[in-house]
Amino acid sequence: MIEVVHEAGSRYDAMAARLRSLVGDIEDHTAPVIGLPLPESPQVRLVTRGRWRAAYREHSARLVQRLRATARLDLEQARVLHHHMRAHGRAFSEQWICVAAQILEAEDGTAQAFVIADTVHHVGTTDDSLRLTLAHELTHLAQHQATRGLVLDLAQSPFPHGDPPRAYHHVTEGHAMWAMRAIAEHAGWPAKGGRNRPTPTGTKLLAPHEEAREKLDAYYRAGGEFVRHLVEARGVAGVNTLWRRLDLVPTAEHIADPDSYLPVLDQAVAAGAGARPEIAHSVEAAS
């Protein structure tokens, strides 16, 4: 059963109650739709943006340690990795109004869904939008469990894996985009978020990020369309092959042309062999 942990203070008591009322319904529909189990005791943590920033820094530090240990980075690669994570941290910190929720790892390696209360409040997030957000993040929790965290490490790494590089981030986000709408349709809920009504502060904070948000939405939609196409062509089991065989995750070119990917997947599955890839990185194109 999903636990909603309320850490955002009494100002957001009503929001915590909203999350608790929504998340139980979503949990019942997630695994049947995506074909992947959720963790045994998943958590959704409602936090302030300050607590989220601190959790993101802690998560990033652990990610850096894992990447350095598994990839045996030299000094230049370590410098690139450190710069990349700091830049991402600054961007997230400055653009918190655009981040309603995020999956972060705890110290014990379990994944948790963080919902940023300040963002939800100032964006004026509707219940329909919150359902979709929660379904999206629960799908990431299932991906994390299915790959023992490896796919999210690969998606967040600044170093490409594969030649040409595999589109790990595109696929993880695209899968979550497809899943949240499929879960809503399975449950009989609106598959669109409805009209949010930002507070005056939220309107002011969102304005500088409009162009970046449109680009990100287009990126997520492209990944979602790829996964939808794959589900229609090869079923949910076809998509879930990717979480067992991370070496089969498509490239950016495949994302743009899903039909070109189907023979690649079919041939690899027919051949049978394959395993999870090690996190091996090339520093080229990462600096």
C-alpha positions in Angstrom: 0.0 0.0 0.0 1.3 3.4 -0.9 2.1 5.6 2.0 1.8 9.4 1.7 4.4 11.0 4.1 3.5 14.5 4.9 6.6 16.6 5.6 5.5 20.0 4.2 4.0 21.5 7.4 0.5 22.3 8.5 0.0 24.9 5.7 -0.3 21.9 3.3 -2.5 19.6 5.5 -5.3 19.8 3.0 -3.0 18.9 0.1 -1.7 15.9 2.0 -5.4 14.8 2.4 -5.9 15.3 -1.4 -2.9 13.1 -2.2 -4.0 10.3 0.2 -7.5 10.3 -1.4 -6.1 10.1 -4.9 -3.1 7.8 -4.6 -5.0 4.7 -3.3 -7.2 4.6 -6.4 -4.2 5.0 -8.7 -2.3 2.2 -7.1 -5.1 -0.3 -7.9 -4.7 0.4 -11.7 -1.0 0.9 -12.1 0.4 -2.6 -12.1 -2.4 -4.1 -14.3 -1.9 -1.4 -16.9 1.9 -1.3 -17.1 2.5 -5.0 -16.4 5.2 -4.2 -13.8 4.8 -4.5 -10.0 5.3 -1.6 -7.7 7.7 -1.8 -4.8 6.4 -3.5 -1.7 6.0 -0.4 0.4 6.2 2.6 -2.0 6.2 6.2 -0.5 5.0 9.5 -1.8 6.6 12.3 0.2 4.9 15.7 0.2 7.7 18.2 0.9 8.5 21.9 0.6 10.8 23.0 -2.2 13.6 23.4 0.4 13.4 19.8 1.5 13.2 18.6 -2.1 16.4 20.6 -2.9 18.2 19.0 0.0 17.0 15.5 -1.1 18.1 16.2 -4.7 21.6 17.2 -3.5 21.9 14.0 -1.5 20.6 11.9 -4.4 23.0 13.5 -6.8 26.0 12.9 -4.5 25.1 9.2 -4.3 24.7 9.1 -8.1 28.1 10.6 -8.5 29.7 8.1 -6.2 28.1 5.2 -8.0 29.1 6.4 -11.4 32.7 7.0 -10.3 32.9 3.6 -8.8 31.3 1.6 -11.6 32.8 3.5 -14.6 36.3 4.0 -13.1 36.3 7.6 -14.3 39.6 9.4 -14.8 40.1 12.9 -13.5 38.7 14.6 -16.6 35.6 12.5 -16.6 35.1 13.0 -12.9 35.4 16.8 -13.5 32.8 16.6 -16.3 30.4 14.5 -14.1 30.8 17.0 -11.2 30.1 20.0 -13.4 27.1 18.3 -15.0 25.5 17.4 -11.7 26.1 20.9 -10.3 24.6 22.5 -13.4 21.5 20.3 -13.2 21.2 21.0 -9.5 21.3 24.8 -10.1 18.7 24.4 -13.0 16.3 22.4 -10.8 16.7 24.8 -7.9 16.0 27.8 -10.1 13.1 26.1 -12.0 11.4 24.5 -9.0 8.0 26.0 -10.2 8.2 23.6 -13.2 8.8 20.5 -11.1 5.7 19.1 -9.5 7.2 15.7 -8.6 10.4 13.7 -9.0 11.7 10.3 -8.2 14.8 10.3 -5.9 16.7 7.5 -4.2 17.0 7.2 -0.5 20.3 6.3 1.2 19.2 2.6 1.3 18.8 2.5 -2.5 15.0 2.5 -2.5 13.2 5.0 -4.7 10.6 7.5 -3.4 8.3 9.9 -5.2 8.7 13.5 -4.0 5.8 15.9 -4.5 6.8 19.5 -4.2 4.0 21.2 -2.3 5.0 24.8 -3.2 4.8 23.9 -6.9 1.4 22.2 -6.7 0.0 25.1 -4.7 1.3 27.9 -7.0 0.5 26.1 -10.2 -3.0 25.6 -9.0 -2.9 21.9 -9.8 -6.2 20.2 -10.3 -7.1 16.7 -9.0 -7.0 15.4 -12.6 -3.5 16.8 -13.0 -2.4 15.3 -9.7 -3.7 11.9 -10.7 -1.7 12.0 -13.9 1.4 13.2 -12.0 1.1 10.4 -9.4 0.6 7.8 -12.1 3.7 9.1 -13.9 5.9 8.9 -10.8 4.5 5.5 -9.8 5.6 4.2 -13.2 9.1 5.5 -12.5 9.0 3.6 -9.2 8.2 0.4 -11.1 11.0 1.0 -13.7 13.4 1.5 -10.8 12.4 -1.8 -9.2 12.4 -3.7 -12.5 16.0 -2.6 -13.3 17.3 -2.4 -9.7 17.8 1.4 -10.3 20.1 1.0 -13.3 17.8 2.5 -15.9 17.4 5.7 -13.9 21.1 5.9 -13.4 21.7 5.6 -17.1 19.0 8.2 -17.8 20.6 10.7 -15.5 24.2 10.1 -16.5 25.9 12.8 -18.6 27.9 10.1 -20.4 26.4 8.2 -23.4 26.0 4.5 -23.3 26.1 2.5 -26.5 27.1 3.4 -30.1 25.0 5.2 -31.1 23.9 6.2 -27.6 20.7 4.6 -26.2 17.9 7.0 -25.4 17.4 6.0 -21.8 15.9 9.3 -20.6 13.6 9.5 -23.6 12.3 6.0 -23.0 11.9 6.2 -19.2 9.9 9.5 -19.5 8.0 8.3 -22.6 7.0 5.2 -20.8 5.7 7.2 -17.9 3.9 9.6 -20.2 2.1 6.7 -22.0 1.4 5.0 -18.7 -0.2 7.9 -16.9 -2.8 8.3 -19.7 -3.3 4.5 -20.1 -3.9 4.3 -16.3 -6.4 7.1 -16.4 -8.3 5.5 -19.2 -8.3 2.2 -17.5 -9.7 3.8 -14.4 -12.2 5.9 -16.3 -10.6 9.2 -15.3 -9.8 12.2 -17.6 -6.6 11.5 -19.5 -5.9 15.3 -19.6 -5.0 17.4 -16.5 -7.8 19.9 -16.8 -7.2 23.7 -16.5 -4.8 24.6 -13.7 -5.3 28.0 -12.2 -2.0 29.4 -11.0 -1.8 31.9 -8.2 -0.5 35.4 -9.0 2.9 34.3 -7.7 2.7 31.1 -9.8 1.9 33.0 -12.9 4.8 35.3 -12.4 7.2 32.4 -11.7 6.1 30.3 -14.6 6.3 33.1 -17.2 10.1 33.0 -17.8 10.1 29.2 -18.3 7.3 29.0 -21.0 9.6 28.3 -23.9 11.6 25.7 -22.0 8.5 24.0 -20.8 7.1 23.8 -24.4 10.4 22.2 -25.5 10.3 19.7 -22.6 6.7 18.9 -23.3 7.5 18.1 -26.9 10.4 15.9 -25.8 8.2 14.0 -23.4 5.4 13.7 -26.1 7.9 12.2 -28.6 8.9 9.5 -26.0 5.3 8.9 -25.2 4.4 8.5 -28.9 7.2 6.0 -29.3 6.0 3.9 -26.4 2.4 4.1 -27.5 3.4 2.9 -31.0 5.4 0.0 -29.5 2.5 -1.0 -27.2 0.2 -1.1 -30.2 2.7 -3.1 -32.3 4.1 -5.5 -29.7 1.9 -5.1 -26.6 2.9 -4.1 -23.1 5.2 -7.1 -22.9 7.2 -5.7 -25.8 7.8 -2.5 -23.9 8.7 -4.4 -20.7 11.3 -6.3 -22.6 13.3 -3.1 -22.4 13.5 -3.2 -18.6 14.9 -6.8 -18.8 17.2 -6.0 -21.7 18.5 -2.5 -21.3 20.8 -3.2 -24.2 17.7 -3.0 -26.4 16.7 0.5 -25.4 16.2 2.5 -28.7 18.3 5.3 -30.0 17.1 8.9 -30.6 16.7 8.0 -34.3 14.4 5.1 -33.3 12.3 7.5 -31.1 11.7 9.6 -34.2 10.9 6.6 -36.4 9.3 3.8 -34.3 8.7 1.5 -37.2 12.5 1.3 -37.8 12.9 0.0 -34.3 10.5 -3.0 -34.5 12.8 -5.2 -36.5 15.7 -4.4 -34.1 13.6 -5.5 -31.2 12.2 -8.6 -32.9 15.6 -9.8 -34.1 17.2 -9.3 -30.6 14.4 -11.1 -28.8 14.5 -14.0 -31.3 18.2 -14.3 -30.8 17.6 -14.6 -27.1 21.0 -13.7 -25.6 21.4 -10.4 -23.7 21.9 -9.0 -20.3 21.8 -5.7 -18.4 24.6 -3.4 -19.6 27.3 -2.3 -17.3 27.5 1.5 -16.8 30.3 2.1 -19.2 30.7 5.7 -20.3 32.4 7.7 -23.0 33.5 11.2 -22.0 33.0 12.4 -25.6 30.1 14.7 -26.1 29.6 15.0 -22.4 31.6 18.1 -21.7 
